[in-house]
Amino acid sequence: MVNQHYATFHIAGFTYWDGLDVFDELKVGTKLTIEAEPTNGYDPNAVKILFNETLLGYIPRGENDEISKFLQLGYSELFSVKISRINPETHTEKQISVTVKINKKSEN
C-alpha cells in the first residue's frame, strides 16, 4: 500500500506571510512541513505550512482540525505534504495547492 491521500487545499494566508520571498524556489512536488500552532490567537487548531524555515501560510480553517490533533499528540511523521499545483496567474491566495498524505506505517 502506498501513502493514502488525505486532503488537498490552497494555502491560507499566503499573501500575508513569506511565501512570495521564496515563490521562485517552489515547484510541483516540493516537500513542505507542517507544525501545529495551538497558541494561535485566531484558531487553536492552526497548522503552519513551511518551506524549510519560511512560513508560507496555514492549512485552511475547517481542514485543520484532525491534522492539528495528531500533530499536537506528537504524530508529526504521520503526514507528508507536497505542492500539487502552482498557478502564478491566479489570485495570490489560490496560487499554490498542497496535498497532504498519510504515510504508510513502516515495518519495524
C-alpha positions in Angstrom: 0.0 0.0 0.0 1.2 3.5 -0.8 0.7 6.6 1.1 -3.0 7.5 1.4 -4.4 10.8 0.1 -5.9 12.8 3.0 -6.6 16.3 1.7 -5.9 18.9 -1.0 -6.3 22.7 -0.4 -4.9 26.1 -1.2 -2.5 27.6 1.4 -4.5 30.0 3.6 -2.9 33.4 4.3 -0.2 33.0 1.6 -0.5 36.8 0.9 0.3 37.7 4.5 3.4 35.6 5.2 6.7 35.0 3.5 5.8 32.8 0.5 6.4 35.5 -2.0 10.0 35.6 -0.8 10.6 32.0 -1.9 8.0 31.7 -4.7 10.6 31.2 -7.4 12.0 28.2 -5.4 8.7 26.4 -5.2 7.6 23.8 -7.7 5.1 20.9 -8.0 6.4 18.1 -5.8 8.3 20.4 -3.4 8.2 18.8 0.1 6.8 21.0 2.8 6.5 20.6 6.6 3.6 21.3 8.8 3.5 22.3 12.5 0.6 22.7 14.9 0.3 26.2 16.4 -2.1 25.8 19.4 -1.1 29.2 20.7 -2.5 30.9 17.5 -4.9 33.7 18.7 -7.2 33.2 15.7 -7.5 29.5 15.6 -6.3 27.0 18.3 -6.3 24.3 15.6 -4.0 26.3 13.3 -1.4 24.4 11.4 1.6 26.2 9.8 2.9 25.2 6.4 6.6 25.7 6.0 9.1 25.5 3.2 12.4 25.0 5.0 12.1 27.7 7.7 9.9 30.0 5.6 6.2 30.3 6.7 4.1 30.0 3.6 0.7 30.2 5.4 -1.7 27.8 7.0 -3.9 24.8 6.4 -7.4 26.4 5.9 -9.7 26.5 8.9 -12.1 23.6 8.6 -9.4 21.4 7.0 -7.1 21.6 10.0 -9.0 20.1 13.0 -7.9 16.4 12.7 -4.4 17.2 11.4 -3.9 19.6 14.3 -4.9 17.0 16.9 -2.5 14.4 15.5 0.4 16.9 15.4 -0.3 18.1 18.9 -0.2 14.5 20.1 3.3 14.1 18.6 2.5 12.3 15.3 4.4 14.7 13.1 5.7 11.8 10.9 2.2 10.6 10.1 1.8 13.1 7.3 3.7 14.0 4.1 3.0 17.3 2.4 3.8 18.4 -1.1 2.9 21.2 -3.5 0.4 19.7 -6.0 -0.3 22.8 -8.2 1.1 26.2 -8.8 -0.7 28.9 -10.8 1.1 32.3 -10.7 -1.7 33.8 -12.9 -4.5 33.5 -10.3 -5.3 35.4 -7.1 -2.4 35.1 -4.6 -4.5 33.1 -2.1 -5.1 30.4 -4.8 -1.7 30.2 -6.4 -0.5 27.2 -4.5 -2.3 23.9 -3.9 -1.0 21.5 -1.3 -1.7 17.8 -0.9 -1.4 16.0 2.4 -1.0 12.2 2.5 -1.0 9.8 5.4 2.3 7.9 5.4 2.2 4.1 5.3 3.2 2.6 8.6 6.8 1.4 8.4 7.5 -2.2 9.1 9.7 -2.2 12.2 
